[in-house]
C-alpha cells in the first residue's frame, strides 16, 4: 500500500475560513478521513485561476488575478 499525503500552501489555506471546517462533510477512504466533499472559498476561485472557452455560440475570457489583490 502506498499513501500519498498532500498539504495546502499557506496562501491556499487563506482562501478558506477556519471556522467553517466543522460545517464541512469529509470524505472517507480506507477508513481514513481525507478531504472535504466540497470547499467554500472566500473569493470565487475562477478569478484566481482564470478561464476561457466557447460554448453555444458565446465565448468567455476571464483573466487570472493575484489573490492578494482581490
C-alpha positions in Angstrom: 0.0 0.0 0.0 1.2 3.5 -0.9 -0.1 6.5 1.0 0.1 10.0 -0.6 -0.3 13.0 1.7 -0.9 16.4 0.2 -1.0 19.7 2.1 -2.2 23.1 1.0 0.1 26.1 1.0 -0.4 28.9 3.4 -1.8 31.1 0.6 -4.3 28.4 -0.4 -5.4 27.9 3.1 -6.1 31.7 3.4 -8.9 31.3 0.9 -10.9 29.3 3.4 -12.4 30.4 6.7 -11.0 28.1 9.5 -14.4 28.4 11.4 -16.2 26.8 8.5 -14.3 23.5 9.0 -16.9 21.9 11.4 -19.6 22.5 8.8 -17.8 20.5 6.1 -18.5 16.9 5.3 -15.3 14.9 5.0 -14.8 12.0 2.5 -13.7 8.7 3.9 -11.2 6.4 2.1 -9.9 3.1 3.6 -11.3 4.1 7.0 -9.4 7.4 6.9 -10.9 10.9 6.8 -9.4 12.6 3.8 -10.6 15.8 2.2 -13.8 17.7 2.4 -16.5 16.8 -0.1 -16.6 20.5 -1.1 -14.9 23.8 -0.2 -16.4 27.2 0.2 -13.6 29.8 -0.5 -13.9 33.5 0.5 -13.4 34.6 -3.2 -14.5 33.0 -6.5 -11.6 30.7 -7.5 -12.3 31.4 -11.2 -10.9 34.9 -10.6 -7.6 33.3 -9.3 -7.3 30.6 -12.0 -8.9 32.4 -14.9 -10.9 30.7 -17.7 -11.6 30.9 -21.4 -13.8 28.9 -23.7 -16.6 28.8 -26.2 -20.0 27.3 -25.8 -23.3 27.6 -27.6 -22.0 30.5 -29.8 -20.8 32.6 -26.8 -17.2 33.0 -25.8 -15.7 34.0 -22.5 -12.2 35.1 -21.4 -11.7 35.7 -17.7 -8.1 36.6 -16.8 -6.4 35.3 -13.7 -5.8 37.7 -10.8 -3.4 37.7 -7.9 -5.5 36.5 -4.9 -3.7 39.0 -2.6 -5.1 42.0 -4.6 -8.6 40.6 -4.7 
